[in-house]
Amino acid sequence: MFNDRSILITGGTGSFGRKWVGNLLKNFRPRRIVVYSRDELKQYEMQQEFDHPAMRYFIGDVRDGERLRTAIKGIDFIIHAAALKQVPAAEYNPMECIKTNVHGAENVIQAALEANVEKVIALSTDKAAQPINLYGATKLASDKLFIAANNMAGGHRTIFSVVRYGNVVGSRGSIVPLYSRLIAEGADHLPVTDPRMTRFWISLQQGVDFVVKSFERMSGGEIFVPMIPSVRIPDLAKAMAPNLPAKVIGIRPGEKLHEIMCPTDDSHLTLRFHDHFVIKPTIKFFREDVDYLTNQIGERGEPVPDGFEYNSGKNDHFLDVAEIKEFNRNAIQ
């Protein structure tokens, strides 16, 4: 669906953006790929890796609505991946997190509508479901903005959806690179915040593939949630360094023991498909012809039971130590 089309990704020099661009160039023939980000060094480095006639690099911040409008002219599809993501950093710098994650989302929406973009997908996080930290709260606000934007479209063709998934293995600032660095530096232990802690587990490639499929499936207004395994953090430590002891250091500011992607309170809105869930919008749209039970590629879902919750600690699928080793090895290749 991306052949001869123009695609823009905000925060495009991040882990997801690099993987996304590589997959687009490998599997499609896009007319133009616009990488929009504020880091000139990362853009320079990315240009060395992706020197392709379709590539365009725009220095800009999602906080800057005028610059966004310039970059989005002539764009067909947008992936909004730009965000301040570090939980402790958000707790200590709340205003900055709000400016990027909430006001930046508003700017993307307005620019997309003005440019008559066809489809927009915003990347979310498990921390947006029943948030207890500022990062999660800002991403919940962002999710609500993108869903409600479908009612702002008016005569525009633009539709908006959200993709929500868990911890991406090997992404910058995540636990796997931290453990890898500590092991390489000869640490005598690995820190574990709480021995009961669990997390959803997904690779960058799986995340990219799911977003591509969500562009095909979307009617506008959905939150797409992939079915993915969970890991226990002590098992992750054993998988990465079986001979190192774990040291419990306590939960960091704003951290949860377990993550949720489909909250209980949304069970009446949640549909189960063969490999993913869809959370229907809480609000009614002016267009009433959307049947979320059947998506745009003909897949059929069914409502989940009342009180259903998709929780990393209650997941049907946990990876054991050997499976974590294999998963991480494949994910980081």
N, C-alpha and C positions, 0 to 999 in steps of 0.2 A: 504493500500500500504506500510505500515511501518512494517508489520509483518516480522520477521527474517531479518530485515535490520538494518544497523548502521547509526545513525543520530547524527550530531554534531551541537550544537548551540553556537555561539559566544555571549558573554555578557549574558551567560545562567543563571546567578544568579539575573538578573533583574526581573521586574514585569512580562514581557512577558515570559521570560525563565521559571520561576517557573510554570506559568499556562500551558505553552507548555509541559513541562515534565510531569506534573500531568495528562494532557489529553492523552499523549502518553501511559503512564503506564496503564491508565484506559481503553483505547479503542483499543490498539494494543498490539502486543507481539514483541517488538523490540529486536533484538539481543544485541544491545549496544546503549546507549545514552551517549554522551560525552558532559559534561558541561564545556565550555572553558571560563574562566574569570580571572581577575587579583585580585579579592578580596578574600583573604583566609578566612576571618570571614564569609562572605556570603556563601562561599562554605561549611564551617563547619556547618552552620545553615541549609543549604539545605540538607546536608547529613543526618541530624537528621530527616528531613521530608520525604526524598525519599531514604530510605535504601532498595535498590532493587538490585538483582544480575546483572541487565543490566546496572546499573549506573556507570559512570566513571567521575572523576573530575580532570580537568587539570588546574593548575595555569598557566596563560599565558596572554599576551597582544597581540592584533591584530597588534600592531606595530612591533612585533617580528616575522618575517617571518619564521625563523628557527624553533621556537617553534611551530608555526602553522603547519608547514609541518609534524612535529612529531605527533601532535595531530590528523591530518586529514588522516593519513595512514589507509586504509581499510574502510573509510567512504563512504556511498552511497548517503546520503542527507545532505546538510548544510543549516541551517537558520542563516543568518548573522544579528544579533540583536545588536551587540556591537556598541556603539556610544557615543560621548559626546553630550548631548541633550539639556542642559539648554541654552536658548537663550542669556540671559545677560552674563552668564559665557563665552560663546563662543565669544561674542563681546569684552570682556576684556582679553581673553586668546586665540587669534586667531591661533597662531602657534600650540598650543596643540590640538585645535579642528581639524585643518588640518591634523596633524600627525595621529590622530585616525580615523577620518571619511573618509579621502581621501587615505592616504598611507596605512591605515589598510585595506581598501577595495581592494587595489591593492594586498596586501599580501594574502588575502583570495582567490582572483581569481587565483593567481599563484599557491598557494598550492592546490586548488581544481583541477586545470588542471594537475598538476604533479601527483596527487593521482588518477586521472581518476574517480573523483566523478561523479555520475549520474546526479543529479539535485541540483541547488543552488538557493535559494530565499533570496534576500536581503530586509530587512525591510526599508521602506522609511517613509516620512512624508509629510503632506500637505504643510509644509514650503519649500519643494523642488520645488514647482511650482511657478514660477515668484518670486524667493526669494528676500527679501530685507534685510535679516540678514545673518551673516556668517554661522550659523548652517544650514539654508536652502540652502545656496550656496554650502556648503560642501556635503550636501546630494544630491543635484542636480548633482554634480560632481561624487559622488558615483554611483548614478543611471546610469549615462552615461557610467561609467566604466563597470558596470555589464552587461548592454545591449551590449556594444561593445565587451565584452568578448566572445560572441557567435561566433564572427569572428576569435577569437584567438584559438578556440578549435582544429582546424586542424583535426587530426585523433582521437582526444579524443571524448568520448561519452558525455562529460559534456555540459549541457545547463544551461543558467542563466536567471532568470526573477526577477522582482521587485514587491513588494506589497507596495502600498502607502495608508495610511489612516490617520484619524484625531486624535484628542485628546482622549486618553484612560482614561476612567473614573476611578479614584482611583489610577492611577499609581504614583509612587514616584516622588515628585517634581511638581505634577500637582495641579490645582486649588482646586479640591475637598478635598484632604487632608489638604491643607492650610486653607480653610474655616472651615473644621471640627476642626482643632486645635484651630483656633481663637474662635470658638463658645465654645469649651470645656474650654478655658482659660477665658471666661467671657468677651469677647470683646464687646465694645459698638457700633460697626459698622463693616461692611465688606467692604474691599477695592474693587473698580471696576475701572479698568483702563480707560474705556470709555463706556458710556451708550449705544452706538451704536454697541458695539463689539459682534460678533457672532463666534461660533466655531462648526465644525463638532463634533459629539458625538458618541463614540463607546465603548463598554465594552471590557475587556480583553478576555472574552470568545468568543465574536463575532470576535475579531481579530485573535485568535487562529483558530477558525473554518474556517475563510476565508483563512488563510494561508494553512491549510490542503487541502481545496478545490482547491487552486491555484496550489499546487503540482500536483493534478490530472489533472487540466485544461491546464497546461503550455506546450507550444511548444518551448519556449525559445525566449527571446527578448521582451516580453510583460511587460508593467506596469499595474498591476491589481489594480483597485480602487473600493471599495465596495460602494454601495448606502446606505448611512446612514443619520440619521436626523441631524439637526442643533439645537443649543440652543442659546438664547440671554443671555449674561452674567448677566445682571440685573435679568432676570428670574431665573437663577441658584441661585443667592444670595437669592431671595425670597423663592425659594423652600427649601433651606437649613436653612434659618433663617428668617421666615416671619415677626418677630417682630423687627428685627434689621435694621436700616437704612443703605443704601449703601453710601459710600464716594468715590467720583471720585478722583483718584490719578494721572491720566495721563498715557499715554502709555509708557511702559518700552522700553529701548534701543532695537531696532530691531523688535518690535512687529507690527503686522498688525491689522487693524480693522476687516477684514474678511479673511478667508483662502480659497485657491483655490486648487483643486486636479486635475482638467482637464482644462488646460489653453485654452483660445480662440485660441491662435496661434497653438495649437495642435488639433484643431477641425477636420482637414482633416485626422488626424490619429486615431481619437477616435471612438470606437465601443461601442454601448449600448447592453448589454445582459439583461436578466430578473432581475438580482439582482446586477449587477456590470458593470463597464466600463473597457475596455481594450484600452490602448494607444499603438499603434503599434510603432515599432522602426523607428526613423527618417532616419536611414542608411539602405542600402541594405546589406543583408547577402550573403555570398558565396553560401549557400544552398538556393535555390529559390523555394522549394517545400512547404513552410509554408503558409497555408491558415488561417489567423487569424480570419476570419469570422466564422469559425467552430472550436471549441476548441477540446482538446483531449478526452473529454467525450461526444462529439456530440452536445453540446449546440451551438445554432446559434445566432449570433449578427447581428446588422445592423449599418451602419454609422450614426453618429449624424448630425444634420443640420450644415451648415457652420456658423461659429461664435459662436458655442455652448461653454459654460463655466460652469463648475461645481464649484460653489462658495457658501460658507457657508451662505453668506448674501442673496443669491438669490435662496436658496434651495426650492424645492417643499414641503419639510417635515420639519416643526419646531415642537419641543416639547413645550407644554405649561407648566406652573408651576406644575400642578398635574402630568403630564406625566414625567417631570424631576424627581420628587420625586420617582415615581415608578421605573423609569429606573435606577436611582442611587442605590435604595435599592436592586434591583435585581443584578446590576452589581458588587456591593461590597460584596455580600454574599460569 
